[in-house]
């Protein structure tokens, strides 16, 4: 398990944590449902990270994407890393998480860069361009979640980033119509032209049709490939974290299947996973899907390579990662100490005494 190079602060105030949990409950129903399967030591900081990401996203939207909003977010991040957060629950809790988990600064910085691209109203010519955007606004979240769990090997980080990017592609496929009505277009422009759709004309009058359905389906296939790679990487996470992350992955993948069931019509409706379907998916999260071993060690996407290297390098520059054998030895030493305190002689001690 990763240990921060600096002493962790005492604890995050309960009221600040409660505010972050409420934000998650109200604004991210799928992730909130999945988070309930995470152990408390990961769930609490994950709620905090969501709180920061959500407020950052809202700040850009509310202020119409003005550069001032992005600058203010950078200032808030500066203060949180300096241990002088703004007096708000989300900022105080964020400062706690950053220090307690030794969060590499490059990760939230890249997230803010992605939000800046949103503020600029960027559009993406190719799939590779879109993946670089998705890496910033969602791959960063996957990497930060892996850091919270102490999973900082390159393979674990690469698969965590895959999951974040896959979720973002699913969001884009689901929200085509909603985004268009706000003047936003995230589908690769090259794909639209290849399908016979003129991006500007379509954006002026968004309509569903077979050509657009083909583009949405193409994007969902890209997401599916990344979900498969991410599933393989779940085995690299601590055992008590796997059900929650598997739940999040399967719930989001299910959104893509709902889009398909609607004929990939994401203009006239917004796909929602029915409650019973959610319950069924959550019930099966203890069982991993079978994946090819090659998926586990696939190189990271070019778009997420910077994130993987930043988090892995940060680990190498701090305390060395603990080997599995060290963790097992520590576990037995703790059990032996507990047995001694309770008056029970451990077998190893008995053999030495004999």
C-alpha positions as CSV (number, residue, x, y, z in Angstrom):
1,X,0.0,0.0,0.0
2,X,1.3,3.5,-0.8
3,X,2.4,5.5,2.1
4,X,2.6,9.3,1.7
5,X,6.1,10.8,2.0
6,X,4.7,13.5,4.3
7,X,2.8,12.9,7.6
8,X,-1.0,12.9,6.9
9,X,-3.0,15.6,8.6
10,X,-5.1,14.4,11.6
11,X,-8.4,13.9,9.9
12,X,-10.7,15.6,7.5
13,X,-13.5,17.4,9.5
14,X,-16.7,15.2,9.4
15,X,-18.9,18.1,8.3
16,X,-16.6,18.7,5.2
17,X,-16.8,15.0,4.3
18,X,-20.5,15.0,4.7
19,X,-20.9,18.0,2.3
20,X,-18.8,16.2,-0.3
21,X,-20.8,13.0,0.1
22,X,-24.1,14.9,-0.4
23,X,-22.7,16.5,-3.5
24,X,-21.9,13.0,-4.9
25,X,-25.3,11.6,-3.9
26,X,-27.2,14.4,-5.7
27,X,-25.2,14.8,-8.9
28,X,-23.7,11.4,-9.7
29,X,-26.2,8.6,-9.0
30,X,-24.3,5.9,-10.8
31,X,-20.9,6.7,-9.2
32,X,-22.6,7.2,-5.8
33,X,-24.2,3.7,-6.1
34,X,-20.8,2.2,-7.0
35,X,-19.0,4.1,-4.3
36,X,-21.1,2.4,-1.6
37,X,-19.1,-0.8,-2.4
38,X,-15.8,0.9,-1.8
39,X,-14.1,0.6,1.6
40,X,-14.5,3.7,3.7
41,X,-10.7,4.5,3.5
42,X,-11.2,5.0,-0.3
43,X,-14.8,6.1,-0.4
44,X,-14.3,9.2,1.7
45,X,-11.3,10.7,-0.3
46,X,-13.1,9.7,-3.5
47,X,-16.1,11.7,-2.5
48,X,-13.8,14.7,-1.9
49,X,-12.2,14.4,-5.3
50,X,-15.6,14.2,-6.9
51,X,-16.6,17.3,-4.9
52,X,-13.6,19.3,-6.3
53,X,-14.1,18.0,-9.9
54,X,-17.8,18.8,-9.8
55,X,-17.4,22.3,-8.4
56,X,-14.6,22.9,-10.9
57,X,-16.8,21.8,-13.8
58,X,-19.7,23.9,-12.5
59,X,-17.5,27.0,-12.1
60,X,-16.6,26.8,-15.8
61,X,-20.2,26.3,-16.8
62,X,-21.7,28.9,-14.5
63,X,-19.3,31.6,-15.6
64,X,-19.7,30.8,-19.3
65,X,-16.3,29.3,-19.6
66,X,-14.5,32.6,-18.8
67,X,-10.8,32.5,-18.4
68,X,-11.3,34.1,-14.9
69,X,-13.1,30.9,-13.7
70,X,-10.1,28.8,-14.8
71,X,-7.6,31.2,-13.1
72,X,-9.6,31.0,-9.9
73,X,-9.6,27.2,-10.0
74,X,-5.8,27.3,-10.3
75,X,-5.6,29.6,-7.3
76,X,-7.8,27.2,-5.3
77,X,-5.5,24.3,-6.2
78,X,-2.4,26.4,-5.3
79,X,-3.9,27.1,-1.9
80,X,-4.9,23.5,-1.3
81,X,-1.4,22.3,-2.1
82,X,0.1,24.9,0.2
83,X,-2.2,23.8,3.1
84,X,-4.1,27.1,3.0
85,X,-7.4,26.2,1.4
86,X,-10.3,28.5,0.9
87,X,-12.8,28.2,3.8
88,X,-15.2,25.9,2.0
89,X,-15.9,22.3,2.7
90,X,-14.7,21.1,-0.7
91,X,-11.5,23.1,-0.5
92,X,-10.6,22.1,3.0
93,X,-11.3,18.4,2.3
94,X,-9.3,18.7,-0.9
95,X,-6.3,19.9,0.9
96,X,-6.6,17.0,3.3
97,X,-6.7,14.4,0.5
98,X,-3.8,16.0,-1.4
99,X,-1.5,15.8,1.6
100,X,-2.8,12.5,3.0
101,X,-2.3,10.7,-0.2
102,X,0.7,12.5,-1.8
103,X,-1.4,13.3,-4.9
104,X,0.9,14.2,-7.8
105,X,0.1,17.8,-8.8
106,X,0.2,17.0,-12.5
107,X,-3.1,15.1,-12.2
108,X,-5.4,17.9,-11.0
109,X,-3.5,20.3,-13.2
110,X,-4.3,18.2,-16.3
111,X,-7.9,18.1,-15.2
112,X,-8.0,21.9,-15.1
113,X,-6.4,22.0,-18.6
114,X,-9.3,19.9,-19.9
115,X,-11.8,22.3,-18.3
116,X,-9.9,25.1,-20.0
117,X,-10.4,23.4,-23.3
118,X,-14.1,23.3,-22.6
119,X,-14.1,27.0,-21.7
120,X,-12.5,27.7,-25.1
121,X,-15.2,25.7,-26.8
122,X,-12.7,23.3,-28.5
123,X,-13.9,20.7,-31.0
124,X,-11.9,17.6,-31.9
125,X,-11.0,16.7,-35.4
126,X,-9.9,13.1,-34.9
127,X,-10.5,10.4,-32.3
128,X,-6.9,10.9,-31.1
129,X,-7.7,14.6,-30.4
130,X,-10.8,13.6,-28.5
131,X,-8.9,11.0,-26.5
132,X,-6.5,13.7,-25.3
133,X,-9.5,15.7,-24.1
134,X,-11.0,12.7,-22.4
135,X,-7.7,11.9,-20.8
136,X,-7.6,15.3,-19.1
137,X,-11.2,15.5,-17.9
138,X,-11.7,11.8,-17.0
139,X,-8.4,9.9,-17.3
140,X,-7.1,12.1,-14.6
141,X,-9.9,11.0,-12.3
142,X,-9.0,7.3,-12.9
143,X,-5.4,8.0,-12.1
144,X,-6.3,9.9,-8.9
145,X,-8.5,7.1,-7.8
146,X,-5.7,4.6,-8.4
147,X,-3.4,6.8,-6.2
148,X,-6.0,6.8,-3.4
149,X,-5.9,3.0,-3.5
150,X,-2.1,2.9,-3.5
151,X,-2.1,1.3,-6.9
152,X,0.8,3.1,-8.6
153,X,2.4,0.6,-10.8
154,X,2.4,1.7,-14.5
155,X,0.0,-1.1,-15.5
156,X,-2.5,-0.3,-12.7
157,X,-2.4,3.4,-13.6
158,X,-2.7,2.8,-17.4
159,X,-5.8,0.6,-16.8
160,X,-7.3,3.2,-14.4
161,X,-6.9,5.9,-17.1
162,X,-8.5,3.6,-19.6
163,X,-11.5,3.3,-17.4
164,X,-11.8,7.1,-17.0
165,X,-11.5,7.7,-20.7
166,X,-14.1,4.9,-21.5
167,X,-16.5,6.6,-19.1
168,X,-16.0,10.0,-20.8
169,X,-16.6,8.5,-24.3
170,X,-19.8,6.9,-22.9
171,X,-20.9,10.3,-21.5
172,X,-20.2,11.9,-24.9
173,X,-22.3,9.3,-26.7
174,X,-25.2,9.6,-24.3
175,X,-25.2,13.4,-24.3
176,X,-24.9,14.2,-28.0
177,X,-28.3,16.0,-28.1
178,X,-27.9,17.7,-24.8
179,X,-24.5,19.0,-25.7
180,X,-25.6,20.2,-29.1
181,X,-28.4,22.3,-27.6
182,X,-25.7,24.1,-25.6
183,X,-23.6,24.6,-28.7
184,X,-21.2,21.9,-27.9
185,X,-20.0,19.1,-30.2
186,X,-17.5,16.5,-29.0
187,X,-17.9,13.8,-31.7
188,X,-14.8,13.6,-33.9
189,X,-15.4,16.0,-36.8
190,X,-13.6,13.7,-39.2
191,X,-16.1,10.9,-38.4
192,X,-19.0,13.2,-39.0
193,X,-17.8,14.2,-42.4
194,X,-17.0,10.6,-43.3
195,X,-20.7,9.8,-42.5
196,X,-21.9,12.7,-44.8
197,X,-22.7,15.1,-41.9
198,X,-21.5,18.7,-42.0
199,X,-20.7,19.5,-38.4
200,X,-21.7,23.2,-38.4
201,X,-25.0,22.5,-40.3
202,X,-25.9,19.7,-38.0
203,X,-25.1,21.7,-34.9
204,X,-27.4,24.5,-36.1
205,X,-30.3,21.9,-36.3
206,X,-29.4,18.8,-34.3
207,X,-31.3,15.8,-35.6
208,X,-31.0,12.0,-35.2
209,X,-30.6,9.9,-38.3
210,X,-28.9,6.7,-39.5
211,X,-25.6,8.5,-40.3
212,X,-25.4,10.0,-36.8
213,X,-26.3,6.7,-35.2
214,X,-23.3,5.1,-37.0
215,X,-21.0,7.7,-35.5
216,X,-22.4,7.2,-32.0
217,X,-22.0,3.4,-32.4
218,X,-18.4,3.9,-33.5
219,X,-17.7,5.9,-30.4
220,X,-19.3,3.3,-28.2
221,X,-17.1,0.5,-29.7
222,X,-14.0,2.5,-28.8
223,X,-15.4,2.8,-25.2
224,X,-16.1,-0.9,-25.1
225,X,-12.5,-1.7,-26.0
226,X,-11.3,0.5,-23.1
227,X,-13.7,-1.0,-20.6
228,X,-12.3,-4.5,-21.5
229,X,-8.7,-3.3,-20.8
230,X,-9.8,-1.6,-17.6
231,X,-11.6,-4.7,-16.4
232,X,-8.3,-6.6,-16.6
233,X,-6.6,-3.9,-14.5
234,X,-9.1,-4.2,-11.6
235,X,-7.1,-7.3,-10.4
236,X,-4.2,-5.0,-9.6
237,X,-6.3,-3.0,-7.1
238,X,-6.6,-3.9,-3.4
239,X,-9.1,-6.7,-3.0
240,X,-11.6,-4.6,-1.0
241,X,-11.6,-1.9,-3.7
242,X,-12.3,-4.2,-6.7
243,X,-16.2,-4.6,-6.3
244,X,-16.7,-0.8,-6.2
245,X,-14.5,0.0,-9.2
246,X,-16.0,-3.0,-11.1
247,X,-19.5,-1.6,-10.3
248,X,-18.6,1.8,-11.6
249,X,-17.2,0.3,-14.8
250,X,-20.2,-1.9,-15.4
251,X,-22.8,0.8,-14.6
252,X,-21.2,3.1,-17.1
253,X,-20.9,0.4,-19.8
254,X,-24.6,-0.3,-19.2
255,X,-25.3,3.3,-20.2
256,X,-23.7,2.7,-23.5
257,X,-25.9,-0.4,-24.0
258,X,-29.0,1.6,-23.2
259,X,-27.9,4.1,-26.0
260,X,-27.7,1.1,-28.4
261,X,-31.1,-0.1,-27.3
262,X,-32.5,3.3,-28.4
263,X,-31.0,2.9,-31.8
264,X,-28.1,5.1,-30.8
265,X,-30.6,8.0,-30.7
266,X,-28.9,10.3,-28.2
267,X,-30.5,13.5,-29.6
268,X,-34.2,13.0,-28.7
269,X,-33.6,11.1,-25.4
270,X,-31.0,10.6,-22.7
271,X,-30.2,7.0,-21.9
272,X,-30.8,5.9,-18.3
273,X,-30.1,2.5,-16.7
274,X,-33.3,1.2,-15.1
275,X,-33.0,0.7,-11.3
276,X,-33.5,-3.1,-11.5
277,X,-30.8,-3.4,-14.1
278,X,-28.5,-1.3,-11.8
279,X,-29.3,-3.6,-8.9
280,X,-28.5,-6.7,-11.0
281,X,-25.2,-5.2,-12.1
282,X,-24.2,-4.3,-8.6
283,X,-25.0,-7.8,-7.3
284,X,-22.5,-9.3,-9.7
285,X,-19.5,-7.1,-9.0
286,X,-17.8,-9.8,-6.9
287,X,-17.2,-11.8,-10.1
288,X,-14.5,-10.6,-12.5
289,X,-15.1,-11.0,-16.2
290,X,-12.6,-13.1,-18.1
291,X,-10.1,-11.0,-20.0
292,X,-7.1,-11.7,-22.1
293,X,-3.8,-11.3,-20.2
294,X,-2.5,-9.1,-23.0
295,X,-5.1,-6.5,-22.0
296,X,-3.5,-6.2,-18.5
297,X,-0.1,-5.2,-19.9
298,X,-1.1,-3.2,-22.9
299,X,0.7,0.1,-23.1
300,X,-1.1,3.2,-22.0
301,X,-2.9,5.3,-24.6
302,X,-0.7,8.0,-26.0
303,X,-3.2,10.5,-24.5
304,X,-2.8,9.1,-20.9
305,X,1.0,8.4,-21.0
306,X,1.8,11.7,-19.3
307,X,-0.7,10.9,-16.4
308,X,0.8,7.4,-15.9
309,X,4.3,8.6,-15.9
310,X,3.5,11.5,-13.5
311,X,1.9,9.3,-10.9
312,X,4.5,6.4,-11.2
313,X,7.4,8.9,-11.1
314,X,5.9,10.6,-8.0
315,X,5.9,7.2,-6.2
316,X,9.5,6.6,-7.2
317,X,10.6,10.0,-6.1
318,X,9.0,9.6,-2.7
319,X,9.1,6.5,-0.5
320,X,9.9,3.3,-2.5
321,X,6.9,1.2,-3.2
322,X,6.4,-1.6,-0.7
323,X,6.8,-5.2,-2.0
324,X,3.9,-7.6,-1.4
325,X,6.1,-9.7,0.8
326,X,6.7,-6.7,3.1
327,X,2.9,-6.2,3.4
328,X,2.4,-9.9,4.3
329,X,5.2,-9.8,6.9
330,X,3.7,-6.7,8.4
331,X,0.3,-8.4,8.6
332,X,1.7,-11.4,10.5
333,X,3.7,-9.1,12.9
334,X,0.5,-7.2,13.7
335,X,-1.4,-10.4,14.3
336,X,1.3,-11.7,16.5
337,X,1.4,-8.5,18.6
338,X,-2.4,-8.6,18.9
339,X,-2.3,-12.2,20.1
340,X,0.4,-11.4,22.7
341,X,-1.7,-8.5,24.0
342,X,-4.8,-10.8,24.3
343,X,-2.8,-13.5,26.1
344,X,-2.7,-15.9,23.1
345,X,0.7,-17.3,22.2
346,X,1.2,-17.4,18.4
347,X,2.4,-20.7,16.9
348,X,5.8,-19.2,16.0
349,X,6.4,-17.9,19.5
350,X,5.4,-21.3,21.0
351,X,7.8,-23.1,18.8
352,X,10.6,-20.8,19.8
353,X,9.7,-21.2,23.5
354,X,9.7,-25.0,23.2
